[in-house]
Amino acid sequence: MGLKDDENMMAEELRRLLDQLPPHNQDLWREVVYFLHEITLQADVNKMSPVNLGIVWGPNVFWDEQVPHLPGNAATFSFLGP
């Protein structure tokens, strides 16, 4: 199984999870993603590329209560990387 297959599987799982959210939460998520996209459009000025936003937002949004959290441990979310 290649990297692209893994990415597709993660995207499908994320879609499945998002579909389970209540409608208001789905609307909020859509607005947050739109806002983050707008931020990336100015990455040359604000230095917030998609990868940098993933480092900042990933640990706060995609967390597992069974995984111990260490302050500043962005390595857990390295699969979001470039």
N, C-alpha and C positions, 0 to 999 in steps of 0.2 A: 504494500500500500504506500503510495507516494504522499508527499507533502500536500499536494493539491487535494487529494482525497481526504486527508485529515482536516484540512481547512473547510472543505465542503461539509464534512460530518459535523464539525463544530458549528458551522453556520446553520445547518438544519436543526441541530439541538437548540441553539439560541432562538431560532424562529419558533420552535415548538414551545419553549419556555415562555417566550413573550406572548404567544397566543393564549396561554393560560392566565395571563394577567387580567384583572378586571378592566373594562373599557377605559375608565378614567386614568388608570395607571399606564395603559398603552398609549393614550394621548400624551401623558406627561413624558413618557420615554421618547416618543416621536419628537416632541419639542426640545428635549435635552440633546438628542442626536443632531437635530437641525442646528441648534445653537453651537454645538461643538464643531460641526461642519463649517459654520460661518467663521469660527475662530481659526480653523486651519487655512482658510482662504487668505489670511493675513500672516501666515507663518513666517514669511520673510521679515516681518517687522516684530511680531510678538514671540517668535521662536517656538511656537506651539504647533509642531507638526503632528500628524496623526500618531506617530510613534510616541512623541512626548506626552500627548494627551492620554494615550493608552497607559503610560507609566503612572501618570497622576490619577486617572479615573479608574483604571482596571482593578486595583486592590480595594477600592471603595465600593465598586458596583458588583464585581464578580468575586465573591468570597464564599468560602465553604466553612461552615461552623465547626466542621470536624478537623480542619487544618489549623494548627497553631499559627497565630499571627505574630510576626516580629515587626517592630516599627521599622519602616523604610525597606521592607523586604519585597521589592518590586520583582526580584528574580523569579518569584512564584508565577508571575504572569509573563514570562519571557516568550510564551507561545504567541503573544500579541505583537511581538517585535517585527522588525522590518521584513 
